[in-house]
């Protein structure tokens, strides 16, 4: 584990393994542990993950608002500091948006693109991210002992409890974060943001792509993964629903990523 100081933030970077580099990013509220759960345990690759500002062991810094653009620039700075020129890029949810942005702006550096449970297509502030904005509002507008109950009684929470319980569990977890003001700021900023990549630009990226999705997930609709695979002429893979069978879900995601990496035929170089 190394650290990089950038824009007032101290970024925690995990860089392990040998072989062709895979840069893989976590989702909103996630960290390196989330990445580890979604990748095959024994990949023959160099795997680099940056814990984004305000996530995991990384501090928030002084750059505001939080944005996918800023997070992507941090990832590229870490990749450059590690001496990596060309790499496979991927991520989960917000990490998928970061990966898409990097691939769109730096296609010559990207050897493959893996998008897991994407929460955005091409527009900012999609409906999928409204629950995060509601959590942010509850954290901002109510005292600690009331905020969770306010959101838990909302129409959004009741709907997710019935249709996407895993999404609800993740959202409720934000009420346990120690820095409530930072969490509210982070959630509100990212919920209002997007990857900043048009469908036309995504279609022109021209790198091998896989989009992985699952059912029973309203923050990361299966249709989003299908749409991205279609627009980018990539592969689409449906895996087991995380809400129903989490162990099977992670195993199938890891298998899909591992098999995709094998098809790229890149075993050396990149560093």
C-alpha positions in Angstrom: 0.0 0.0 0.0 1.3 3.5 -0.9 0.0 7.0 -0.6 -0.1 9.9 -3.0 -0.7 13.5 -2.0 -2.9 15.4 -4.5 -5.2 18.4 -4.2 -4.9 18.5 -0.4 -6.0 14.8 -0.2 -3.9 11.8 0.8 -4.9 9.0 -1.5 -4.4 5.4 -0.4 -3.3 3.2 -3.3 -3.2 -0.6 -3.4 -0.8 -2.0 -6.0 -0.1 -5.7 -5.9 0.6 -8.6 -8.2 2.7 -9.1 -11.3 1.8 -9.0 -15.0 -0.2 -6.7 -17.1 -1.8 -3.9 -15.1 -5.5 -3.8 -14.2 -6.8 -0.6 -12.7 -10.0 -1.4 -10.9 -12.1 1.1 -8.9 -14.7 0.7 -6.1 -18.2 2.2 -6.0 -19.6 5.1 -4.0 -19.0 4.4 -0.3 -16.7 1.5 -1.2 -13.0 0.8 -0.8 -10.3 -1.7 -1.8 -12.1 -4.5 0.0 -15.1 -4.1 -2.4 -12.7 -4.5 -5.3 -11.1 -7.6 -3.8 -14.6 -9.2 -3.4 -15.3 -8.8 -7.1 -12.0 -9.9 -8.6 -10.8 -13.5 -9.0 -8.6 -14.3 -6.0 -5.6 -15.5 -8.1 -5.4 -13.2 -11.2 -2.1 -13.2 -13.0 -2.0 -9.4 -13.2 -0.8 -6.3 -11.5 -3.9 -4.8 -9.8 -4.1 -1.2 -8.8 -6.9 0.4 -6.9 -7.1 4.0 -5.6 -9.4 4.6 -2.7 -11.2 7.8 -3.9 -11.2 11.0 -1.9 -13.4 10.5 1.2 -13.4 6.7 0.9 -11.5 4.0 2.7 -8.2 5.3 4.0 -8.1 8.4 1.7 -8.7 11.8 3.1 -11.2 14.2 1.4 -8.8 17.0 0.4 -9.8 20.5 -0.5 -11.2 20.0 -4.0 -15.0 20.6 -4.2 -17.4 19.5 -5.4 -16.6 15.8 -5.4 -16.9 14.6 -9.0 -16.2 11.6 -11.2 -13.9 13.8 -13.2 -11.8 14.6 -10.1 -11.8 10.9 -9.1 -10.7 9.9 -12.6 -7.9 12.4 -12.6 -6.7 11.1 -9.2 -6.6 7.6 -10.6 -4.6 8.6 -13.6 -2.2 10.5 -11.4 -1.7 7.3 -9.3 -1.2 5.2 -12.5 1.4 7.7 -13.8 3.2 7.7 -10.4 3.3 3.9 -10.5 5.0 4.1 -13.9 2.1 2.4 -15.8 1.6 3.4 -19.4 -1.1 1.0 -20.7 -3.7 -0.9 -18.6 -7.0 -2.6 -18.4 -9.5 -0.3 -16.6 -12.6 -1.3 -14.8 -14.8 -0.7 -11.8 -18.1 -1.2 -9.9 -20.9 1.3 -10.1 -19.2 4.7 -9.6 -16.0 2.9 -10.4 -17.5 1.9 -13.7 -18.3 5.5 -14.4 -14.7 6.5 -13.5 -13.4 3.7 -15.8 -15.7 4.8 -18.7 -14.4 8.4 -18.4 -10.8 7.4 -18.4 -11.3 5.1 -21.4 -13.1 7.9 -23.3 -10.5 10.5 -22.6 -7.4 8.2 -22.9 -8.3 5.3 -25.3 -4.8 4.8 -26.4 -3.8 3.9 -22.9 -6.6 1.5 -22.3 -6.3 -2.2 -23.4 -9.7 -3.3 -22.1 -12.8 -2.0 -20.2 -14.8 -3.8 -17.6 -18.0 -2.2 -16.3 -19.6 -3.9 -13.4 -23.1 -3.0 -12.3 -23.0 0.5 -13.9 -25.2 3.1 -12.2 -25.0 5.7 -15.0 -25.3 5.8 -18.8 -24.5 9.1 -20.4 -26.5 11.8 -18.5 -25.7 13.3 -15.0 -28.0 12.8 -12.1 -30.0 9.8 -13.3 -33.0 8.5 -11.4 -30.9 5.6 -10.2 -28.9 8.0 -8.0 -31.9 9.8 -6.4 -31.8 7.5 -3.3 -28.3 8.7 -2.6 -29.4 12.3 -2.8 -32.2 11.5 -0.3 -29.8 9.9 2.1 -27.6 13.0 1.8 -30.6 15.3 2.6 -31.5 13.2 5.6 -28.0 13.3 6.9 -27.8 17.1 6.3 -31.3 18.1 7.6 -31.8 15.9 10.6 -30.0 15.0 13.9 -28.2 11.7 14.0 -30.9 9.9 16.1 -33.5 10.9 13.5 -31.9 10.8 10.1 -31.9 7.0 9.6 -35.6 6.8 10.7 -36.6 9.6 8.3 -35.1 7.9 5.3 -36.2 4.5 6.5 -39.8 5.6 6.5 -39.6 7.2 3.0 -41.4 5.9 -0.1 -37.9 5.2 -1.6 -36.9 3.0 1.3 -40.2 1.1 1.3 -39.9 0.5 -2.5 -36.3 -0.7 -2.2 -37.1 -3.0 0.7 -39.5 -4.8 -1.6 -37.7 -4.7 -4.9 -34.0 -4.2 -4.2 -33.1 -5.0 -0.5 -29.4 -5.0 -1.2 -29.6 -1.4 -2.4 -31.4 -0.5 0.8 -28.9 -2.2 3.0 -26.0 -0.3 1.3 -27.9 3.1 1.6 -28.6 2.5 5.3 -24.9 1.9 5.9 -24.2 5.5 5.2 -25.9 6.5 8.4 -23.1 4.8 10.3 -20.3 6.8 8.8 -18.6 8.8 11.5 -18.2 12.1 9.5 -21.8 12.8 8.6 -21.2 16.2 7.0 -18.5 14.8 4.7 -20.8 11.8 3.8 -23.7 14.0 3.0 -21.5 16.2 0.8 -20.0 13.3 -1.0 -23.3 11.6 -1.7 -25.1 14.8 -2.9 -22.2 15.7 -5.2 -21.8 12.3 -6.8 -25.6 11.7 -7.1 -25.8 15.0 -9.2 -22.8 14.0 -11.4 -22.1 11.7 -14.3 -19.2 10.3 -16.2 -19.3 13.2 -18.7 -19.2 10.8 -21.7 -21.8 11.0 -24.5 -23.1 7.9 -26.2 -21.3 8.9 -29.4 -18.0 9.3 -27.5 -18.5 5.9 -25.8 -19.1 4.2 -29.1 -15.9 5.7 -30.5 -13.6 4.4 -27.7 -12.8 1.3 -29.7 -11.4 -1.0 -26.9 -12.7 -4.5 -25.9 -15.5 -4.0 -23.4 -17.5 -6.2 -21.1 -20.6 -4.9 -19.2 -21.7 -7.0 -16.2 -25.1 -6.6 -14.5 -27.7 -8.4 -12.4 -31.4 -8.3 -11.7 -33.1 -7.1 -8.5 -30.9 -4.0 -8.4 -32.6 -0.6 -9.0 -29.5 1.5 -8.4 -27.6 -0.5 -11.1 -30.3 -1.6 -13.6 -29.6 -4.6 -15.7 -30.7 -2.5 -18.7 -27.8 -0.1 -18.1 -25.2 -2.9 -18.6 -27.1 -4.1 -21.7 -27.2 -0.6 -23.2 -23.5 0.1 -22.6 -22.6 -3.2 -24.1 -24.7 -2.4 -27.2 -23.4 1.1 -27.6 -19.8 0.1 -27.2 -20.2 -3.1 -29.2 -19.0 -5.1 -26.3 -20.0 -8.3 -24.4 -22.9 -8.3 -22.0 -23.0 -10.8 -19.1 -25.8 -11.3 -16.5 -24.7 -12.7 -13.2 -26.6 -13.9 -10.2 -28.5 -11.2 -8.3 -26.4 -9.8 -5.4 -29.6 -9.3 -3.3 -30.6 -13.0 -3.6 -27.2 -14.9 -3.7 -24.3 -12.7 -2.8 -21.6 -15.4 -2.7 -22.7 -16.7 -6.1 -22.9 -13.1 -7.4 -19.3 -12.3 -6.4 -18.0 -15.6 -7.8 -19.7 -15.0 -11.1 -18.5 -11.4 -11.4 -14.9 -12.6 -10.7 -15.2 -15.4 -13.2 -16.5 -13.0 -15.9 -13.7 -10.5 -15.3 -11.1 -13.2 -15.3 -12.4 -14.7 -18.5 -12.5 -11.3 -20.1 -9.0 -10.6 -19.1 -7.9 -13.9 -20.6 -9.4 -12.9 -24.0 -7.3 -9.8 -24.2 -4.1 -11.8 -24.7 -2.0 -9.4 -22.7 0.3 -11.2 -20.3 3.3 -8.9 -20.2 4.1 -5.2 -20.5 2.0 -2.2 -19.6 4.2 -1.1 -16.7 
